[in-house]
Amino acid sequence: MTNQPDISIIDLNDLNLPERTGSYILHAEKLTLIETSASPSIPYLLAGLNDLNIDPADISYIIVTHIHLDHAGGVGLLLESCPNAKVIVHPRGKRHLNDPSKLIQGAKAVYGDQFDQLFDPIVPVPSDHLIAKADLDRLEISNDRTLTFYDTPGHAKHHFSIHDSKSNAIFTGDTLGIRYPISMTNGTELILPSTSPNQFDPNAMLASMKRIRELNVDAIYFGHYGKSDYPDHVYHQLSQWLNRYLRISETIIKAHPERSVEDQTEAIAEALFNRVEVESDISDPTVFDYIRLDLNISAQGIVDFITDNRR
């Protein structure tokens, strides 16, 4: 757990990996929590709240940037300990938190036999605890602090980012990609796109990035993981790697059109990993475990996108 003025981050130990997924606590009159990760992370989240001397019953709002299970899968379980909290979600995601059957079906298609270990249980959120926030909607959490919600598709259509007026920072979930543990690099932040299936859209992602850039924020808080004080570096890395991802993937698919989707996906994931390994300044090879995990999923989303746009 790391503390910063008015904002604390709790390491949720997602997938038993440190600095993989974080939950942010905004210390305001209406105590607000952003991101929950999956249900296996909830004990870590509750322990982190305890370390901060926060009673879960005092939390007013739980916000999820989008409804992918590594961000929102644990919200229903957490809510059992936060009886006074309202859950805020993108309008496209609201019904799926109330009835998560399609979320479960989609995740099982991606993760297969690993689903139970990674995500179980998925607890529905009662409808009277759900609030949808559309583009440019606001939420006042103290007299001097307002959150503004920005529709930011690209990673998913049910994704918003949250601007905090007090810190002039933005919480971007996966829209601006993944920030890998700074302790494992040679002091340079490594930011890679998150292009997971099945709503990845590179043009929407770049448009969302442009919109965030125009806000001139001082800091960016990632779902995976932590805070960057260098927004221009984030924008450069995201656009650079997104272009590489697409160029490499197109080349592989064009060169081997006879391959199955599974073989193409595997080849793309390996090619992307090799490029990241060559281009990145890594001091601790453990970070490659994180990167391989993400690229295996991201390759699926890229193949989906390219295939759908050729029909």
Protein Blocks (a to p, Z undefined) as FASTA:
>chain_A
ZZdehiacddehgghighkbccdddddfbdcdehjbjfklmmmmmmmmmmnopafklpmb
dcdfblcfklmmmmmmmmmmmmmbccdddfklmmmmmmmmlmmmmmmmmnmmmmmmmmpc
cddddfklpccddehiacdfbfkbccdddddehjbmkbccdddfklopacehjmnopadd
fklpghiacddddfbdfkbcfklmmmmmmmmmmnopabdcdfbgcjdfblklmmmmmmmm
mmmmmmmmmmmmmmmmmbcfklmmmmmmmmmmmmmmmmpccfblklmmmmmmmmmmmmmm
mmmmmmmmmZZ
